[in-house]
């Protein structure tokens, strides 16, 4: 009999949440005001994000150059 081969399980992808959740819970999740999250996500067309994506957008927003 042939041995059954176990295929590697795909890694679970990060949880996606609507941006409104991140805005409403910004103090608890990121320690910043909701306005910061709104500014960081301004111009983004996605409806849902991972926490890591939003953290990166916030960092880019905070470190951005004001023109």
ABEGO torsion letter per residue (X at the ends): XBBBBBBBBBBBBBBBBBAAAAAAAAAAAAGBBAAAAAAAABGBABABBBAAAAAAAAAAAAABBBX
